[in-house]
């Protein structure tokens, strides 16, 4: 993890793409906002899920606002460089952050000396999408359901491991929450990414995988792993026969979500306008369908709803991280 963080900080990169443009949209504020391009900072490299959805959002936003929305990928520091860029930008409504839970929820708990205050430096704008993780096993594991896996783990305390994409990742925290709520002792085995993690589960080196649905679903359909649960509060359309973990462990839920925030102090009329335009964009049929095809649900929200969600998630994961004793050295 030290090496990965250092490489991220040293190798910070930026990629630019302009999407959406047109005449000044009706309904702009009295000050003429927006009257120039808007930056949408994404903390991951081009090509990933967060980048893909951020670009899908930027296009209709550009049309609705009448100004180009410039997607800027700024990687490094677990996403902290992109977030810091927004925290240090003018509070004028021309720089927004498109993030995942790590940057404003998990990193502030796990990482010291962040270049921003996650609660003080940002103004919530809107939720965008939500999805879930999947829990699966190697087909040779004698468990056909999550309840059977829990029973097996209880019979083999400390002898079963779960593979994830790394320490402090969403799947790692999902596994720790599963351990607490199920009363089982399974060992976290971190990898440098989802690729090697899922390959070792397929090969039988590690019995359990917890990962994003775009990793779990294709392998489950091929029969190389057996999906036993999804972390969302309800079942998902891509795996209709796979139960939600909460069906076995009432109250269990891990929802992955993307959101948009602005620099704190951004004028309220701009925040509200941006929130309304995001809500309209994510309701468009094409946006909904393209994301549903990969297990992602379009949501949207008010600024207040996003603020409550961020606060609730911080409290939840602060407790899980403390109980598990997770540290990034």
N, C-alpha and C positions, 0 to 999 in steps of 0.2 A: 504494500500500500504506500509506503514511503517513496519507493521508486516511481510508482505510477503517478502520485501527486506531484513529485518533483518534475517529472517529464511533462506533466500537464501544464505546470506553471512556466517551465522554461520554453515549452513548445506552443504557447498560446498562438492561435491562428485566427484569421478572420476571413469569411467568405461573404460576398455580397450578391444579392439578387433583387431586382426591382420588379414588383408585381402590382398590377392595378393602377390605373391612371385615368384621368378624365377631367372634364370641366369641374369648376368648384361646385360641390354638391349643395343642394338647397338645405337649409336648416343649420348652416354653420353658425357658430357663436357670434356675438356682437363684435368680438375682436377679430373676426375673420378666420378663426381657427377651423380647419387647418389651411394654411396658405403656402405650405411647402411640404416636401416629402417627410414622412414619418418613419422612424427607425423601429424595427421590431427585433430585439436582441434575443438570440437563441443560444443556449449554453452548450450545445453539442454540435458535432461536425455534420456536414450535409449528408443526407441519405438515411439517417435513422428515423425512428417513429416520431419523435418529438419534432424534428426538423420537417418531416413530411406534413404533419398536421399543421404546424405553424405556417408553412407556405400555403396550404389549402385555405387557411383562415385569412392570410394577408391579401389574397386576390380579391375576394368579395369586399373586404374592408376598404381596399383601394378604390373600388368602384363606388362604394357608398359614401366615402369621405371626399371623393373628387381629387385626391392627391395620391401619388405613388406611396406604397408601403414597402420600405426597403428592408428585406430580411438580412440580418447580419449574424453570421455564425461566429461566436467568440468562445473558443474552447479553453480548457485549462482550469486547474484547481477544483475539480469536481463541479464545475459550473459557476464557481465564485467570481471568475473574472468578468463574465457577462453580467452577473448581478451587480457587481461593483461598478461597472460602467453606467448602469442605469441609476444606481444610488448616487453617483457623482455627477450625473447629467443635470442640466437646468430643468427646473420643475415647470416646463412650459408646454407639455403635452406633445412633444415631438420625439420622445424616446420612451419605449415601453419594453417590458421584459416578459418573454414567453417562457414560463418555467415548468419544472416538475417538482415533486415533493422535496427532492434533495436540497435544492438551493436555499429555500426559505424555511424548511422544517427540520430536516435531518442534519445537514451540515452545521447549522448553528449549535446543535446539541453535541455533535461529535468533534468538531474542529475548533481549535483555539485561534485567537487572533484573526478572525475574519475581517475583511476590509469593509464591512458594512454591518449595520444592526438590522436583522431581518424584520423586526417588529416596528422599529422607529423610522426606517429609511424608505419604506415603500407604502404606496396607497393601493389597496385592492381595487381591481376593475371588474373582472369576471372570470368565472370558471369557463372552460372551453369543452373539454371531453373528459370522460372517465373510462377506466378499464379495470382489469383484474389480473392476478397471477394465477397460474395453475400449479397444482401439486400432482406429481406423477411418480411412478416407480418403474424400475426395470421389470419386464414381464415375468422374470423368474421369481420375483418376490411373491410369497404366498399370501397376497392380500388383494381382494377384488373390490373392496370398498375402503373409504377412509376410516370407518369404524374398525375394520379388520386391521388396517395398518397401525392404528393407535394401540390396539390390543397386542399386536406383534411387537411394537416398540416397548410396551410395558413388560413384555416377557423377556426382552433383550436389552435391558437398560445400559446405555452407553455404548452399544455395539452396532448401532445403525447411524449412518451419516446422511446429511442432505447437502447436495451440491448447489451453489449459487454463483452468480457473477462477481461476488466480492464482499468483503467486510463492509457493513453499513449499508449495503444495497437494499432495495425494497424487498426482494425475495429473502434476504438474510433476516430482516426484521419480521417478515411474515412467518418464517420458521421459528423464530424465538417466541412470537406470540402464540403459535401453535403449541410449542413446548409447555408454556405456562398454563394455557387453558385446558390442554389435554392431560397434563400431569405426566409427560413423558420426557425421557432423557435421550435426545438424539444429538449428534455432533455436527456442527457446522463445518463444511469443507469448502473454503472459498477458492475461486478460480479467477483467472484474468479474463473474464468475459463469459458470456453465455455459451459460445461455441464449444470450448473445451469442457465446460461443465456438463452440458447435455451429452457430449460424446462419451464421457466416462460413465454416465448413467446408462446409456445405451450398451456400453461394453460390459456393464456389470461391476465396474470398479467401485461405484457408489450406488446404494440402492434407491435413493430418493432424489428427485429433482423438484426445485421450486423456481419457476421462471415465468416470464411474460407469455401471454397466450400465443403470440406469433412464433414463439419457440416451441411451446408444448403442443399446440394443435396439429401442425404438420406431422410431427413424429408420432403422435397418438393415432392419427389416421393411417399411418404406415404400419402401425403395430410394433414399432421399435421401443415404445414405452407405453405404459398403461396410465391414463389420466384417472385420478381418484377424486379430485375436488377443485373448485375454483374459489378464490378468496372474496369475490363480490357477494353482496347480500342476497343475490338471486342467481339462478342458473343463467348461463349465457347461450345464445343461439348457436355458436360454433360447436359447442359440446352439450347438446340438450340432455343427454343421458347421464351427464356427470353432475353430481350434487354440489351445491354450495357448501362450503365448510360449515357454515352456520346451521345447516340442517342436522349436523352431528354435534357441533359445539355451539349452542345458541349464544348469540352475541358476538361471535367471531366475524370480523370484517376487515379486509384490507383493500381499499380502493386506490388505484393509481389515477392521478388526475393531472391535467395540464391547466394552466391559468394564465391570466395576464394581469400584471401590476404596473404601476407607474411610479415615478419618483414622488416621495411624500411632498406635499405642498402643491401638487399639480391642481389647478383650479377645478372646483367641483363640477361646473358645467361641462368641462372637457371629460372628466371621469365618467359622468353620467351618459354623455353622448357616445363615448367609446363603448361603454357597457351595453347600451341599446343596440349599437351596430354589431357587436359581437354576437349578441343573442339572436339577431336577425340572420346573421351569416351562418350560424351553426344549425339553424332550422331549415336551411335550404336543402332541397331533396338530394342534390348531388353530394353535398357535404355529409349528410346523414348516411346515405347509401354506401359511399366509398369507405367510411370509417366502420360501419356495421360489418362490412365484409371481412374486416380483420379483428373483430371483437371489441371495437371501440364505440362507446356511446356518446353522442353529442349532447351536451347539457346546457351550457350557458348559465348565468346567474346575475343577481344584482351585486354591487360592490359589498353590501353588508353581508350577503350570504357567503361570499368568498372569504371575507374577513373572519366570520365565525368558523368556517371550515379550517382555515389556517390555524386559528387559535386552538380548536379542538384537537387537530392532528398533532400539534406541538405537545400538548399535554399528554396525549396518548403515547406517543413515541418516546417522550422523555422518560416516562415510567418504564417502558419496555427496555430501553437502552440501559437505564440504571440497574434494573433487575438482572439483565444479562451481563452486565459489566463490560459492554462493548467499548473498545478504545481504538482510535486511529493513532498509531505511534508516529 
